[in-house]
Amino acid sequence: MEASIDRSSLIGDAVLYTLNQEVYLRRYLEDGHLSIDNNSAERAIKNFAVGRRNWLFAKSIRGADASAIVYSIVETALLSGLKPYLYLTYVLEKLLQTGAFPKPEELDRLLPWSNELPKELRTKIKSKK
């Protein structure tokens, strides 16, 4: 089919694009768990893309790193079925109580997937684990 089409036409562009993506398309066909599009990823970052002008305060690498950490924690909390504001408040209060050098097991209890988190932090919606 590649030889019989005009490469400068729209259909030619489509065929060439498909041929160039062959490896990825075959992977999709081989694994039924893969999604053919990235809609779920785009939905997850939509809030950040819409509000990007609000985050111009991150004028330094440290500010951008801090923002990325907070965004990651919030998204992980949401995916774990937690109420992000209550979860962040809880974690910050507990971190103040643990002192300067908390033990790893103390930090593990604060992770979004920990079973030791209070029930009031959880939403009624089941998590997407």
BELZIZI-V649919 format. One record per residue. N is the residue number from 1. RES is the residue in one small letter. PHI is phi in whole degrees, -180 to 180 (NA if undefined). D_LAST is the distance of its C-alpha to the last C-alpha in Angstrom with 1 decimal. Layout:
n=[N,N]
res=[RES,RES]
phi=[PHI,PHI]
d_last=[D_LAST,D_LAST]
This chain:
n=[1,2,3,4,5,6,7,8,9,10,11,12,13,14,15,16,17,18,19,20,21,22,23,24,25,26,27,28,29,30,31,32,33,34,35,36,37,38,39,40,41,42,43,44,45,46,47,48,49,50,51,52,53,54,55,56,57,58,59,60,61,62,63,64,65,66,67,68,69,70,71,72,73,74,75,76,77,78,79,80,81,82,83,84,85,86,87,88,89,90,91,92,93,94,95,96,97,98,99,100,101,102,103,104,105,106,107,108,109,110,111,112,113,114,115,116,117,118,119,120,121,122,123,124,125,126,127,128,129]
res=[m,e,a,s,i,d,r,s,s,l,i,g,d,a,v,l,y,t,l,n,q,e,v,y,l,r,r,y,l,e,d,g,h,l,s,i,d,n,n,s,a,e,r,a,i,k,n,f,a,v,g,r,r,n,w,l,f,a,k,s,i,r,g,a,d,a,s,a,i,v,y,s,i,v,e,t,a,l,l,s,g,l,k,p,y,l,y,l,t,y,v,l,e,k,l,l,q,t,g,a,f,p,k,p,e,e,l,d,r,l,l,p,w,s,n,e,l,p,k,e,l,r,t,k,i,k,s,k,k]
phi=[NA,-59,-73,-94,-114,-82,-64,-88,-86,-65,-67,-63,-58,-65,-66,-64,-61,-62,-64,-69,-100,-55,-58,-72,-66,-65,-60,-60,-70,-79,-120,-69,-81,-77,-93,-77,-129,-113,-59,-66,-67,-66,-64,-65,-99,-58,-59,-73,-66,-66,-97,-58,-69,-75,-108,-71,-66,-78,-88,-134,-63,-64,-65,-67,-62,-62,-62,-62,-64,-63,-61,-64,-64,-63,-66,-66,-63,-61,-67,-91,79,-109,-86,-56,-63,-64,-64,-62,-61,-59,-63,-65,-64,-67,-65,-63,-77,-79,96,-72,-127,-69,-74,-55,-68,-68,-71,-59,-68,-97,-66,-57,-94,-68,-79,-89,-73,-62,-62,-68,-82,-89,-86,-80,-78,-68,-71,-99,-73]
d_last=[43.3,43.1,46.8,47.8,46.1,47.3,45.0,45.9,44.9,41.6,40.9,41.8,39.3,36.6,37.6,37.9,34.4,33.0,35.0,33.8,30.1,30.7,28.6,25.5,26.2,26.7,23.4,21.8,23.9,23.1,19.3,18.0,14.4,16.1,16.8,20.5,20.3,18.6,18.4,14.8,15.8,19.0,17.5,15.4,18.7,21.0,21.5,22.5,24.9,26.4,27.1,28.2,31.7,30.7,29.6,32.9,33.3,31.5,34.8,34.2,31.9,30.9,30.2,28.0,26.1,25.7,24.4,21.9,20.6,20.4,18.7,16.0,15.5,15.5,12.9,10.5,11.4,10.9,7.3,6.8,9.0,12.2,15.6,16.5,20.2,20.0,17.6,19.9,22.9,21.7,20.9,24.2,26.1,24.7,25.5,29.1,29.5,28.4,31.2,31.7,30.3,27.3,26.3,23.0,21.9,22.7,20.5,17.6,17.8,17.3,14.1,11.4,9.2,12.5,13.3,16.7,16.2,18.3,17.1,19.0,16.6,13.8,13.9,14.5,11.9,8.8,5.7,3.8,0.0]
